[in-house]
Amino acid sequence: MRHAIHHVHYLFLFSLLLGLLVGAAFGQRDDTKEQNLQNCLDGIGPCNHSPVDTHSVKANYCSPAQPEPLGCLTGFGDCNHSQLAPTEAKEVADSDHLRNLLACESTLGLCDKGLLTPSEAEKIAKIEKEQNYLNCQTGSGSCDYSLLTPAQTSEVKELQRERNLLACQTGGETCDKSLLTPAEAKAVASAERRTNLLACKTGEGYCDDSMLDRSESTECTESKRQRNALECEAGSELCDRSLLGAVHAKSSATKTSS
């Protein structure tokens, strides 16, 4: 009797263990199948197409409960519009429209003005005029005078004249002397002479001797001689002994030998 009870108990435990193993195997199989289906839908991770039910794919792909395809909403990657549900297709179309509107507003990306509504097209035209006006005022970017009002044109030309004058006064490369008035040209020429004289006297920067008058040339020559004498006394490699007088040359030679 006791032996029979132990036998029954053993069979019960074996059946229970077998049931757990079978259930786990089926559960794992279902999980693996579901993961494979998700991989095929997302395009990320390994995808085995053979066990995938096409009806399940379409149901999951177009179901409003699933996240919309990223490629359709962002405009990046592939997008099969034929597989979108009506609500998804509308959302994707709205996303495309907003993306195009942003490109037109910010001038970043491709702007298709043919997709704009009349009110949006009017708004974009206003933004473009304001941006063009700013470009004309600052001298940066392209400037279309045809988009300016008469008052804006006058203001922009005055700003351009002031920028050009400043460039000429400071030796800027964008200086156009043909745009200067006679008084401005005279003032710029005077500033250039002072700048050149300073360069010649100090040895700093470019010196154009042809711009110096006789007294200025004499003054610059003396300044150059004094600078050279100091270089020689200091034993500098910049010393030009040919510019030294007899006394200075002898003194410099003595200091160098010592």
Steps between C-alpha positions, in 0.01 A plus 500: 500500500775740596689407180193579286460841665863588428455391139194722453679794662796455266273494192329821616828687543627375162181616325517840668865551400427390142211744480716789616770419245252475213328823602831684521602368159176618339521832682857553383396406147218755510736768637758423233237516227368831630853647521575382145180665377594827675850487347349459155268793560769730640775403258735470800655174613484153338184424302398154379232559236402131462292472820351849471130513424439772240155569644656553844760732352238712325278502806784612727647742245177682432337470838437841661607344832857452366748789468490664155789411267791727583602544137159639405477746787859631487551500124813287540519144374245298305128558534238278339190720500285217366537315830389793715160514662289807408570668834873430464502627141343828613750538782790434262362753250468761776858426609625543140315829471638639827852389408477683167358810669790503747749469214341800329494706820858425604658469150650173628429197286293474182199733478219419257288813486245315288395307810423813703154633566428860387537630855824308550638625167421858607676442832810356329515790255498742795779306674710504182458877464603557862805274461601676179462839667726385784759370253501833320538693826789292633675424172491128574332255266329583173311826462216536249423869455179417315349379828569830680268796531633841386559601861684175576713544187613846614580372848696201367708715263591734786605205717711362216669837456584513871639145496713579199633820659595308814676233292700769318593678822624178661672357193238232445514286187138581415574872459367641172643849461277571202206517740660772714402864479784747430510597868502135609773413248715785634449386861584140410816606315608702804439201729701274267793744504502510881483120520784464249716760678457314829598171336811656348609664827448193719592230252170329577278409207532595133686824418452665161788747457329653197230644726752695712592862435860614541479592866313179586756294308786665696319439828439132418860449391624638833256278691623198308865590573427533872318165511790333321755654739310355796491158333876513443575610857289210625686256276186415310509307175284776351794742518596651162854635541486676167259748656732585790733799514870443566471564875195279544651224289821496708301502827273225384792285383671543839186389691451202271862379546479533875 
